[in-house]
């Protein structure tokens, strides 16, 4: 059996699945239920300083985006950091950590961008026995208007400065949570590293308005006829998060930096993808809010079965394995040729592939009078649109053309795959060989 135990910054947990800082980790009751369900760790919902109290809205806090089957694809969240007293949270954190010493306990923090504010809260957090802290530099709503959250995360100099304060005044690991609401994720990651951060976590939520009520003309969720931008999370943000994780994993100045992956993780497969792009563990929120804490049991069993199948004995075996295969467009092999193939036995004759290709692509699928759909190789550019719109899994696939055969679209012979495409003369971005 695969061993799912992870060691992230010296923090051990029985599996790589942690609950992210969010409503599910706001109090002792929830976190105990999470640990009993099998979660390997939690990041406690963000704590603030003992200044003016945080007051959350008492109306709807979430807006939603659904798929055609009403499956939840994304949540817009306008909830702020914890509105419970700091002392209450700290007492609960200490009790839970004492009762579950084998689980990771990270405390998320967000206080004003002043050194004294950080110096005041850090010793109190350290007294709880928690394993580390996560600096919330990502929250895009409410707190950012007060000069915290994403307001810090969008300024690399502030990230480096606050991270350095924390490293000087706290003895355990410091994780910096990055905002995706920025042009180049590598810059805040480098700032965190320069400030001494032990790791980064990403992504935090994406600034968003999910919908507008066309009767009241108010953005949703609506509070007394008014709405506000919030943080978008859930399965819909996963592609954005994976891209940002990969950028940090392969950038020369941040390569090898420990990463905790966040964003739309719903299944074991999602988690494995994040890990393959360089994450040492993953954090989950929306899936737990959608399906309950026991969803982690399916994640654990699924990841374990897959690792057994692939021969991985430990999660660390495949951390970052996909990173070398992430490249810039200019280095993609233009000699690689594929064509679409339709499995006639699996085809249900819905015609979606034909309509999509005929109207919006390359007119590379023919339709007979009895609705048999076939690929016209001379027109097919292998764009994959037919595969993406087909409702039958694996009915349409892309088949690689063997070297030496003639591509009917171009009339050219398909070349052998070159070992070093980066220096091949047919590569528009070729780099001269040394």
Phi, psi and omega in degrees: 000139178295145178263114183271001180300134179239152176235099183249109182062029183084000178265113183268143175215153185292345177202167185276006185266110177248149171277134181283160175296114188183181179310323181295347182242030187278342182202168185305315183304311181297315185293321175298317178298322180296314180295322178295329179285340176121003180295140184282340180189170175220152167251111185299140181308140191309127176264147175245182181279174182272043176270214177304137184295145174280130180238117178272160177291153177255010173257196180302138179249350184232140168244157187227152169242128184245154168278178183299333180265016183064022171287135183288118180259331181199150176240139169255124188242124177250015178286144179270190176293179185305139175255014178268152183303142180304314183299321178298314179299315182297320178296319180292319178301315181298318181294315182294318180296321179295325182276340181230067184295340182272358180255147179287134177231108179248141180251121177277138184229145174208108178229167180308152184282060180227134185301320182295326179295321179288320179298330182285323186271332186298315179297327181291323176291319182297327180294341181287341184086005178301156187279343182176180178235155174237123182274115183279092177254028188232339186303120188269359187225151174072288182288330180294329177292345179259012177085018179236187178059232183297337178297330174275316184295343179268359180237101183308324181296323178291320179302310181298319183295310183291321178301318180296319176303316183291320179294330179282340187238011181215135189267349184256176184303141178244118178254133179255119180270121189264146175274141174276355183276063186204156184286313186232105185295341182292329183292311176295328177295319178294323179296318178298316179297317180295331177280356178098010181304143177279335182195167170239154172234142182193151008254155166282184187288157182262132181301130189199157161235119189278330183193168177232130175286113186282355173273317181263350184056041180239134173301147179254145001290144186256130179245103179054043176086001179234151176227167182220160174293151180220194181257126184264131181216179179109182184308329183295338183268354185304315181298325179293317181295316180300319180297316182293321176300316182295325179297319178291320183295330185253355179288138187300328184270347180238000181303131180089353179291132180300138182229136169254116188274136181221141172136094172073020181284115185240332183230170176299326181295319176303315181298316180298324179295316177299315181297320180296338178264011170115005181275138178276339174200181180226154176241140187233141175225294189301322180298320178293321179290334181275317189245353183093167186296332185288355176301337180295333180296323176290324177297316181296310183293321180295316180294320180298315180298317180295318179296320176299317181297323183270354179083018177274126180266341182215152180302324182297342181300328185240015175297121176079007184298331182274347186301316181298341180267003173267122184221176174276155185305322186296345181259007177286145186282107180283354175273354180278125184232132174229163176225148178288145176226132181254125176279105184296331179290329181270341185294133179258007174061034180285333177084007182294323178297317181296313182299316181295315183289318183292317185275324191235000184230242193241016178052047186253011177232129179260154177232124179276173181297334177258024173060049169258127184254129181225151182276136175264100187303325184293343180250344186286124176257009178061042183287340176084001181299319180297322177296319185289327182268346180294129181280354182253116182300131178067012175290320176245130180227168175255126183251126180289135175277134183289144176304139180101340177277161183264128176284113184296341180284320184253342184077006181262151177285133178290123184278163173296150177290128183273136182297325181233081181296335183297338180249004183287139184296337178282352182276117181297341179249026186302140176254129182302135179292146179288000000 
